[in-house]
Amino acid sequence: MDKEDKEHSKPQRAIGGMRDVEELLKKKPGHVHRVLFKLKSGNAKLYELQKLAKQANVHIQQVEEKLLDKLTKRHNGVIALCHEKPVMPWNDTRKILLEVKQNDIPCRIVVAANLEDPHNLGACIRSSLALGVNFMLIPSKGSCGLTPTVERSSAGALEKINICRPGNLEVALKELKEAGYQIVGLDGKSETSIVGFEFSKHLVMAIGGEDKGLPPYIRKYCDSVVKIPMSAEAHSYNASVALSLALYHSFY
């Protein structure tokens, strides 16, 4: 492995220490993917930080101290794992998307739920930018963050696309549906083929994780769930390939 590969294979940037994590949560919450806290610390200051993280809609986890030590020795019981690019808050994104719909401007949104493979997420970001997607929504938990590997796999697209992490993705989808956006899920087991399917110019396209597929909480808001035809010998499409095919198809 060469120097460049080693650099991009690193995990998310870890920032430890109560003061630094508090500063991030107060001033730059969009930079934070999740916050790791020492399990059963009994520290009242850490409890206050947990409340601050929740207020900022940042996912928190309780972990053994040895895991924190692996990320950085300077942590005082708390570490923030940071995105390579800050994500947009839902309130700002919602305002833009509702105005777009009211003005009847075409808009494409991708929901990438529970993608744990950073190469896959990076490829989805790259395809989304190439195929005219305006915004990508990712869940606040249950998927990988915007890591160096995601950045490299996106081939520069990460810096050019709007990415939002709603505190509650289910609520965000409900609001988009009520605003008149068409929500279409991708699932290889669906009975509805994408061939001949009519897409709206105000489209939300949702894909699920590599193993779990489209989550039920997303599926229930879908106006339709479609499949992409494939050879009977094939098991399934890679998530980024399926998204690319579906987005391309939605234009024609």
N, C-alpha and C positions, 0 to 999 in steps of 0.2 A: 504494500500500500504506500503510495507516494505522499508527500507532505500535504498536497491539496486534498487528497481523499481523506486523510486523517482529520484535517480541519473540518471538512463538511460532514464527517461521520460523528462529530461530537454531539452530545445531547443539548437540550436547551440551555441557554445562559442561566446560571444559578446565582442569585444574589441573596446573601445571608445576612442575618442581624436584624434585630427588632427595629432599630432606627431607620435603616435603609429600606426595609420592607414597608414600614409605615409610610415613608416618603413616597414610595412607588404607588401604594394603594390610594393615597390622598391626591397625588398630582398626575400620575400616569397609569391609571388602572387598565387602560387599553393595552399596555405593554405586557401585562401579567396573564399568563395562561392558567396557572394554579399556584396555590401556596401550600407548602408542606410544613406541618407542625409536629413537634416532638410529642409522641404518644404519652399520655398521662404525665405531663410536665408539672402540673400543679402550680404553674406560674400565672398569676392574675393578669400580667401585662400581655401574655400570649393570648389569653382569653379575649381581651379587648381587641387585639389584632384580628382574631377570628371574626368578631362581630363587624369590624371594619371591612374585611374581605367580603363578607356576605352582603353588606350594604353596597359594595362595588360590583356585585354579581360575579365575583371571582370564586371559582371552585376551590374548596379546601380539602386537605387530606391529613389524617393522623397517621404518622409513620414511626417506625423504630429509629432511635438516634443514630444507629450505625448506617442507615441509609442517608441521613443528613450528612454524616461525616464523609461519605463517599463523594458527595457533591461539592462540599466545601467544609473545611475545618472551622471556619469562622461563621457560625450560624446562630448561636444563642437560642437554639430550639426552633428556629423558623427560617425557611428558605422560599424565595419567590422564583419560580421558573418562568422565564420571559420569552415572549414571541420575538422573532426576528423583525417583525413589523407590527406596529400597534394596530389593534382591531378597532372598528368604529362601534360606538354605543348604539343600541337599538333605537333609542328615542330620536337621534339624529337621522338614522337610516330610514326609520318609519316616516318621518316628515317628508323626506325626499321622495320616497316611493309613493306616498299618497298624493303628493303634488303631481308627480309624473302621470299617475292614473287619471287624476282629475283633468289634466290637460291633454289626455288621450295620446301621450307620447309612448311609442313602443318600448317595452322594457323586458329584459330577460334576467331572471334570478335563479341561481343554483343553490340548492340546499344539500350540503355534503354532511351526512349524519354518520357518526361512529366510524370514520375512516381511521384506522390505527396505523396503517403503513404510510410513513412520510413520503415515500416515493410515489405512492398512489395519489395522495392528496396533492403533491406538487404537480403531477401530471394532470389532475383534474383542474387545477388552477390554470395551467398552461392552455389546456383545451378550451376552458371557459373564456379566457381572454381572446383567444384566436377566433372563437365563434360568437362573439358579440354579446357576451354576458356582462351585465352592468354591475351586479352585486352577487357576492357569494355569502351565504349564511352558514356558520358552523356552530355546533352546540357548545355550551360552556363546559361540558364534561363528557367523557366517553369517547373522545377522539384525540389524536395527537395534536400537539401545538404547531405553531409555525416555526419549525426547527431549521437549522442550517441545511439539513437534507431536503426538507420541503422547498427551501429557497433555491437550492441548486437544481432540483428536479423540475421546478417551474420554469427554468431557463429565462429568468428575468421577469416573468409574468407577475410574480408576487408583489413587486413594487408598483405595478401598473393597474391592479384590479382592486376594487373596493371590497373589503372583507369585514363582515360584521359578526359579532358574537353576542346574540341576545341572551339576557339572563335566563329567559324561559323561551326556548324555541317553539314550543307548542303554542304559547300565547301569540308569538310573532306570526305564526302561520294562520292562526285564527283571524288575526287582524288583517292580514293580506287577503284572505278568502272573503272576509266581509267587505273589503274595499273593491272587490271585483276581479282580483287576479285569479287566473286559472292555475290550479295546482295539479301537476301531473307527476306521478311516481313511476319509477322504473323497477320492474320485477320480472325476471325470466319465467316465473311460474304463472303469470297473469294469463287470462283467456283472451285479452284484448291486444291485438297486434298494433304496432306503431304504424304499419303500412295503411295509408288512407286516413289516418287519424288527423283531425283538425285541431291545430294549435292556435291559441289566442296570441295576439300581439302583446298581451300582458301576461307573461308566463312565469310560473315558478316550477322548476324541474328538480325533483328530489331523488337522490340516490342514497342507498344504505351502505353499511359496512361490508367488508370483504367476506365475512362469515355469517353475520346475523341478518344481512339484507336490510330491507326497508323497515324501520321501527314502527310498531303499531301506533304510537302517538303521532307519527307523521302520516301514516296511511289513512287514518280516520279523517284527515282534512283534505285528502286528495279527491279531486273531481273525477279523475280516472287514474288507473294504474295500467301501464302498457308494457308489453314485452317486445324485444327486438328478435326477429327470426334468426335462427341459427341451425347449423347442422345437428342432427339427432345425436351424433357421436360426441359433440362438444358438451362439456358440463355447464359452463357459464362464461360470460364475458368478464374480463377485468373491469372494475368499476370505472376507471378512467376511459377505457375503450367504449364501454356502454354509454357513458355520458357524451363522449365525442360523437358517436353515431346518432344518438337521440337529438343532440343540439343541431347537428347538421341537417337531420331530417326535418326538424321543426321550421327550417327556413324554406323548405320546398314542398 
